[in-house]
Amino acid sequence: MNWIKKHKLPAIKAIKYNGQPCLEIENLWQALHESFNIAQHQQVDMSILEEFPNKTILQWPPFSKEEFVSAIKKCSNNSNSGPDRLL
């Protein structure tokens, strides 16, 4: 069955910011950093969450640019995310 064979996935091909692909770690970091800062103080309509069952809310631990770059470099181009949405 072809659909179960390993496929080489272009991990950064689908990630674009400001209409440009993030082909370098620095571009990927800039996209994450700017997107977070733009969204950080925006109001959110939380009523949409009433449609979903209650789940435990997890907080993101703080991380540095160096930690982000190190984690991205460890990612495989030959797999996709698992059930936990992490590589």
N, C-alpha and C positions, 0 to 999 in steps of 0.2 A: 504494500500500500504506500503510494508516494506521499500521502499527506502525513505520515508518521515519521518519515525520515528527517534527520537533522538538516536544517537549512542555515546557511550563513545569513544572518540578519544584519542589515546596515543599521547599527544602533543609533547613529546620529543623523542619518539621512532624513528621518521624519521630523526632527526637531528644528523648527525655524523660529526666528525672532526678528521682528521688523522686516519680514519678507525675505530674509537671508538665512541660509542653512548655517547651523552652528557646527562648523567643521573642526574647530580648534577648542581645546579645553577652556581657554580664556574667553572665547565667544559664548560657550555654554555657561560658564560661571556668570558672565555679564547678563545673559538672558535670565537666569535664575534670580540673580541679585536685583535687577531692575523690576522684574515681574513681582517679586515679593514686596519690594518697597512701594510700588504703585498700589498693590492690593492691601497693604498692611492697614491703612486707615480708612478704607472704604466701608460704607455701611453694607450689611448683608441682611437679606430677608430670610430669617431663620425659619419662617413658617413652612417652607418647602420640606424641612426635615421632619415635620409631623407625619409625613407619608411613610416614613421608614421606621422599622422597629428600633427601640432604644438599644444602643450599643455602648460599650465603655468608650469614653472619650480619651484618646491618647494625645499627649502633648509632644511636640517635636523638641528634642533636646537641642541646645545651641550647638552649632558647628562652625568651624572656620573654613576659609577658602582652601587652605591646605588639606583639611580633612575631606572636603568635597572632591578636590582634584585626586587625592589618593584613592578614594572610593570609586570614582569613575574609571580610573586607570585599571582597577582590578576587575571591572566588568568584562564579561565575555561577549564577543560578537557572534557567538555560535549558539546562543540560547535566548529565550525570552523570559519574562517575569513569571514567577510561580504564583500559587494561590494567595500568597501574602503580598503580592505586587512588588516584591523585591527580587533582584537578580540573584 
